[in-house]
Amino acid sequence: MKVLIATEKPFAPVAVSGIREVVEKAGYELALLEKYTEKQQLLDAVADADALIIRSDKVDEAVFAAAKQLKIVVRAGAGYDNIDLAAATAHNVVAMNTPGQNANAVAELVMGLLVYAVRNFYNGKSGTELKGKTLGLLAFGNVGRNVARIAKGFGMNIQAYDAFCSAEAIEAAGVKSVPSREELFATSDVVSLHIPATPETVKSINGPLVKTMKKGAILLNTARKEVIDEETLLAALAEREDLKYITDIKPDADAQFAAQFPDRYFATPKKMGAQTAEANINAGIAAANQIVGYLKEGITKFQVNK
């Protein structure tokens, strides 16, 4: 059995070593395709692979068609919108993610960005404090729970809305449950987005919704670029000169946001949520263990396609 790591942006060497240890201990061969620049390189590499580990690399119909022996692909991370799930199913390939492995890294970034925002990007002017402010979490999965844990240390009041998590489960974590997304936006000083990009959520965070936020509120996005309706958000920020938008995913209209709102908008140079040594290692090794578990025992706990 051959396990291929295909990463345009490679894992850290220590993560690759950990993956290799798991794979070779199971009696499988490990192959590496790192920093590739052409799609054809990926298509050639997957031709004889039985399993595939990726990061943000796109695995589409062309990849599945080229990978005649492929049985499983694992995205080392929580999001998996870079995998064509329908194509995976059509080619009888199991697709998985590694939920929770990057959660603390993303949560710490959320709080770092939030401190940066309330202190006016460290421009020397007086800012505000987080203590006593209300933090609203849109989705209460692994990342949301970790944000709540850290935010409690700042003395914030934390509330959450999640269409797929019960109010009882949210309250059990010491977080106030609110009944709707609309109430979350209207009653929070900060709304932090942790929703996936799905047909239901794409462009669901729009100007009219954002304009209901409290005076001086902050919208923070470390989820997915696609969930933002950029055109109407631009209009909302123009109308509401007290609002800020902070993200680690550059919008398509990044230049326009930066030009119009230099004191109220910030985007990191690239997506930073999982960019820690620990998350890199955790997600890679988790992917390797899930592959071994599936190939040897048929374990499909984190399967995301049907």
C-alpha positions in Angstrom: 0.0 0.0 0.0 1.3 3.4 -0.9 0.4 6.6 1.0 1.1 9.8 -0.8 1.5 13.2 0.9 0.7 15.8 -1.7 1.2 19.3 -0.4 1.8 22.4 -2.4 2.5 24.1 0.9 4.5 21.3 2.7 4.1 20.1 6.3 6.9 20.9 8.7 9.7 18.3 8.5 8.8 17.1 12.0 5.2 16.5 10.9 6.4 14.5 7.9 8.6 12.4 10.2 5.6 11.7 12.4 3.5 10.7 9.5 6.2 8.5 8.1 6.5 6.7 11.4 2.8 5.9 11.5 2.7 4.8 7.9 5.8 2.7 7.9 4.9 1.1 11.2 1.7 -0.1 9.6 3.8 -1.7 6.8 2.9 0.9 4.1 5.1 2.9 1.8 5.2 6.7 2.1 5.7 9.0 -0.9 6.1 12.8 -1.0 5.0 15.4 -3.5 5.9 18.8 -2.0 5.9 22.3 -3.5 4.5 21.1 -6.8 3.7 23.8 -9.3 1.6 22.0 -12.0 -1.6 20.0 -11.7 -0.1 17.3 -13.9 2.6 16.6 -11.2 -0.2 15.8 -8.8 -2.0 13.7 -11.4 1.1 11.7 -12.1 1.9 11.2 -8.4 -1.5 9.8 -7.5 -1.6 7.2 -10.3 -0.3 4.4 -8.0 -1.4 5.8 -4.6 -3.8 3.9 -2.3 -4.2 6.8 0.1 -3.7 10.5 -0.1 -3.0 13.2 2.6 -3.5 16.8 1.6 -3.7 20.2 3.1 -5.3 23.0 1.0 -4.6 21.1 -2.2 -7.6 20.7 -4.5 -8.7 17.1 -5.2 -11.2 17.1 -8.0 -12.7 14.8 -10.6 -9.4 14.9 -12.6 -7.4 13.7 -9.6 -9.8 10.9 -8.8 -9.9 9.8 -12.4 -6.1 9.6 -12.4 -5.9 7.8 -9.1 -7.1 4.3 -10.1 -6.0 2.6 -6.9 -7.1 5.4 -4.5 -9.2 4.2 -1.5 -9.0 7.2 0.9 -8.1 10.9 0.9 -7.7 12.8 4.1 -7.6 16.6 4.4 -5.3 17.5 7.3 -7.5 20.1 8.8 -11.1 20.8 9.6 -12.4 22.3 6.3 -12.8 20.0 3.3 -14.3 22.2 0.6 -11.2 21.6 -1.5 -12.3 18.0 -2.0 -15.0 17.2 -4.6 -17.1 15.0 -2.4 -19.4 13.9 -5.1 -16.4 12.8 -7.3 -14.9 11.0 -4.3 -18.1 9.0 -3.8 -18.4 8.3 -7.6 -14.9 6.8 -7.5 -15.6 4.8 -4.3 -13.0 6.9 -2.4 -13.6 7.7 1.3 -12.9 11.3 2.1 -12.1 12.5 5.6 -11.0 15.5 7.5 -9.2 15.8 10.9 -11.6 17.9 13.1 -10.2 19.4 16.2 -6.5 19.1 15.4 -6.2 22.8 14.5 -8.9 24.1 16.9 -6.6 25.6 19.5 -4.4 27.2 16.9 -7.4 28.9 15.3 -8.8 29.9 18.7 -5.6 31.6 19.8 -5.5 33.5 16.5 -9.0 34.7 17.0 -8.1 36.2 20.4 -4.9 37.7 19.0 -6.7 39.4 16.1 -9.4 40.6 18.6 -6.8 42.2 20.9 -5.2 43.8 17.8 -8.6 45.2 16.7 -9.7 46.6 20.0 -6.4 48.3 20.4 -6.7 50.1 17.0 -4.1 48.0 15.3 -1.5 49.3 17.8 -1.5 52.7 16.2 -0.9 54.6 19.4 -4.4 55.7 20.0 -6.6 54.8 22.9 -8.6 51.6 22.4 -11.0 49.5 24.5 -10.8 46.4 26.6 -12.3 42.9 26.1 -13.3 42.4 29.7 -17.1 42.7 30.1 -17.7 42.7 26.3 -20.1 40.1 24.7 -18.5 37.7 22.3 -20.9 35.9 19.9 -19.8 32.6 18.4 -21.6 31.6 15.1 -21.2 27.8 15.4 -20.0 26.0 18.4 -17.8 23.2 17.1 -14.2 22.5 18.1 -12.9 25.9 17.3 -15.9 27.8 18.8 -15.5 25.8 22.1 -11.8 26.6 22.2 -12.5 30.3 21.6 -15.0 30.3 24.4 -12.4 28.6 26.8 -9.8 31.3 26.1 -12.2 34.2 26.0 -13.4 33.3 29.5 -9.9 34.2 30.7 -10.4 37.7 29.3 -13.5 38.1 31.3 -15.8 38.2 28.3 -19.5 37.3 28.3 -19.9 34.5 25.7 -22.9 33.5 23.8 -23.3 31.2 20.8 -25.7 30.1 18.1 -25.4 26.8 16.2 -28.1 25.3 14.1 -26.7 21.9 14.6 -25.8 22.0 18.3 -28.4 21.9 21.0 -29.0 24.8 23.5 -28.4 22.3 26.2 -24.9 21.4 24.9 -23.9 25.0 24.6 -25.2 25.9 28.1 -23.3 22.8 29.5 -20.1 24.4 28.3 -20.8 27.5 30.3 -21.9 29.6 27.3 -25.2 31.3 26.8 -27.3 29.9 24.0 -29.2 32.3 21.8 -32.1 31.2 19.6 -31.1 32.7 16.3 -28.3 34.0 14.2 -30.1 37.4 14.0 -30.2 37.7 17.8 -26.5 36.8 18.1 -25.5 39.6 15.7 -27.8 42.1 17.4 -26.6 41.5 20.9 -22.8 40.9 20.6 -19.9 43.3 20.7 -17.9 40.8 18.7 -19.2 38.1 16.3 -16.6 35.4 15.5 -17.5 33.2 12.5 -16.9 29.5 12.7 -19.3 28.1 10.0 -18.2 26.0 7.0 -18.7 27.0 3.4 -21.8 25.1 2.3 -24.6 26.0 -0.2 -26.6 27.2 2.8 -23.8 29.5 4.3 -22.1 30.9 1.2 -22.7 34.7 1.3 -24.9 34.3 4.3 -23.0 37.0 6.3 -24.3 40.1 4.5 -24.6 43.8 4.9 -28.1 43.9 6.3 -27.2 41.4 9.0 -24.0 43.2 9.9 -25.8 46.5 10.2 -27.8 45.1 13.1 -24.7 44.9 15.2 -24.1 47.1 18.2 -22.2 50.4 18.0 -18.5 49.8 17.7 -18.9 46.1 17.0 -16.4 43.8 15.3 -17.0 41.1 12.8 -14.2 38.5 12.9 -13.8 35.8 10.2 -11.4 32.9 10.6 -13.8 30.5 8.9 -14.1 30.7 5.1 -14.0 33.6 2.6 -17.1 32.4 0.8 -19.4 32.9 3.7 -19.1 36.7 3.3 -21.2 38.7 0.9 -18.4 41.1 0.1 -20.4 43.6 -1.9 -23.0 44.2 0.8 -20.4 44.1 3.6 -18.5 46.9 1.9 -21.8 48.9 1.7 -22.5 48.2 5.4 -19.0 49.4 6.5 -19.4 52.5 4.5 -22.8 53.3 6.2 -21.7 52.2 9.7 -18.4 54.0 10.3 -18.2 52.4 13.8 -17.9 48.8 12.6 -14.7 46.8 12.0 -14.0 43.7 9.9 -11.1 41.5 10.8 -10.1 38.3 8.9 -7.4 35.8 8.2 -8.8 35.1 4.7 -8.2 37.9 2.3 -11.5 38.8 0.5 -11.6 39.1 -3.3 -12.1 42.8 -2.7 -9.2 43.1 -0.3 -7.8 46.2 -2.0 -11.1 48.0 -1.9 -11.6 47.1 1.8 -8.1 48.3 2.7 -8.5 51.5 0.7 -11.9 52.5 2.0 -11.5 51.4 5.6 -7.8 51.5 6.6 -8.6 52.0 10.3 -11.4 49.5 10.4 -10.2 46.5 8.3 -7.4 44.1 8.6 -6.6 40.9 6.7 -3.5 38.7 7.3 -1.3 38.1 4.3 -2.5 34.5 4.0 -4.8 32.2 6.0 -3.2 31.8 9.4 -5.6 29.7 11.4 -3.7 26.4 11.4 -0.2 28.0 10.9 1.4 26.7 14.0 4.0 24.0 14.5 1.7 22.1 16.8 -1.4 22.2 14.6 0.8 21.2 11.6 2.0 18.1 13.4 -1.3 17.2 15.0 -3.3 17.3 11.8 -0.7 15.4 9.8 -0.3 12.6 12.3 -4.1 12.4 12.8 -4.5 12.0 9.0 -1.9 9.2 8.9 -3.6 7.4 11.8 -7.0 7.7 10.2 -5.7 6.2 7.0 -4.2 3.3 8.8 -7.4 2.8 10.8 -9.4 2.8 7.6 -7.2 0.5 5.5 -6.7 -2.0 8.3 -10.0 -1.9 10.2 -12.4 0.0 8.0 -12.9 2.8 10.5 -14.8 5.7 8.9 -15.4 7.9 12.0 -14.4 11.1 10.2 -15.8 10.3 6.8 -17.3 13.4 5.1 -18.8 11.9 2.0 -21.4 9.2 1.6 
